[in-house]
Amino acid sequence: LRRALLNLRPRALTSGWAGMATAAAPPDGPISVASRMIDITVVIEGVRHRVKGKIGHTLAQALADSSIPLVAESCPIISMKKGPDTHVSLPPSVIAMMPEMNDEDEWFLGDIAESPSMKSSRMASTVTLNRELDGMVCAIQPNRPFRSL
């Protein structure tokens, strides 16, 4: 039985310290947390804040997870479906990398944003972070006030 179980072990594992199985390092070396993070400069009312974002996450997630209270508060939970989100203004180089907004995105932006500019405005949840966005500058724009029932 022991021999059968050892044969089921994935081949990518090698014997590590004290006989424990460890994952083999990729050919380029180990992947670090820093290699999966990018820097984003967020401008709120003229003040710049530096935020880290994880590649593959959305800009909204990076803003909501920020350790800077003002940045985290700028990205409230909009709905149970969308989660945290906010209206952002992006540079033309970032807008050029993004797909065109569909009808739902335009409706959502128009419903949430106080004064959207269709040339530079997006909802932060539609911006997926990638290596090309490292060093990006974005501005948090005003959202419409929430109406309570």
N, C-alpha and C positions, 0 to 999 in steps of 0.2 A: 504494500500500500504506500509506504514512504517513497519508493522509487517512482511509482505512478504519479504521486503528487509533485515530486521534483520535476518530472517531465512536463507537467502542466505550467510550470513557471515560465513567464515570458522571457524570451532570449535576450531582450534589451537590458535585463538586470544582471548585475555582476555582484560578486561576493564582496561585501564591504567589511568594515571593522567588526570584529567579534562574530563573523558569520552572518551578519544581517545583510539582506538584499538592499542594494542601492541602485538608483537609476543611473545608467551610463550617461556621461556628459555628451552633449552634442559636439560635432566636429569643430565648431567655432568657439567652443567653451561654454560654460554655464550661462543660462539666461538670468540676468539680474532684474530686480524690481525696477531699478533706475532705467533700464533699457526699455521698459514698457510704459514709462511715464513721459509726458511732455509738459513744457512750460506754457502757460497761457497768461497774458496780461489782461486783466478785467478792469475797465474804467467805469466807475460809478460816481456820477456827479463831479467829474473832473479829477477824481483821485484814482491813481493806479494801484491795483492790488495784484500780486503774483500768486497764481494758483497752479497746482499740479493736477493733471488729468491723466487717466489711464487710457492707453490706446485701446480702441474698441468700445469704450463707453461713450455716452453722449456728453455734450457740453453741459447740459442740464444736470447730469449726474455729478460732473466735476464741480459745478457751482454749489450744488446742494450739499456735497460732501466736504466742502472747504472748511478749514479750521478757522477762517476769518469770519466772525459772526455777521458782519455787514454783507459779505458775499453770499453766505448761506441763506440769509434772510431775503436776499434779492430774488431767490428762486423758490417761491412757495409751491405747495402741492396744489396744482390746478384742478385735477380731477383724479378719481380713483383709477381710471384707465391710463391716463397720461403720466401721472405722478408729478414730480417737481418739474416746473418749466417756467420760462420767462421770455420776454421779447428782447432780442439782442440785435445790435447793428454790427455788421461784419464788413471787413474791407473787400473791395472788388476782387482781389486775387483769391479769396476764400469762396466768395459767391460763385466765381467761375468754375471752381472744382466741384460744386454741389449740383445735384440734379435739379431740374425745374420744379417749382412748387406745383403740386396737384391741387385740385379744387378743395379737398379737405384741408390741406395745409394753409391755403389762402383764407378759407373761412375761419379756421382756428386763429390764425394771426390777426385777422380783422376783428375777431370777437374779443381777443385778449389784449392786444396792443392798443395803447392810447392813440398813437398817431403813426401807423406803420408806413415805411417807405418801401415800396415793392422792389426797389433796386438794391437796398442794403439790409433790409429787415428779414429776420427769420426767427422762428421759435428755437430756443436752445436745444430742445429735444430732437430737432431734425439735423443737428450737426454731430456727426460721428467723428470722434477724435482719431487721427492717424499721424504718422511720422511727419507728413508734409505740413501739418498744422503746428508743429513745434515752434514756439515763439510768437504765435498769433496774438493779435490785439483785438479785443472785442469790447463793445460798450453795452452796458445794461441800459435798456430804454424803459420808460414808464409803462406800466400795465394799467388797464382800466381798474378803477376801484371795484372790489367785490361788493355785490349787493346781497345783503342778508334777507332772509324771508321773515 
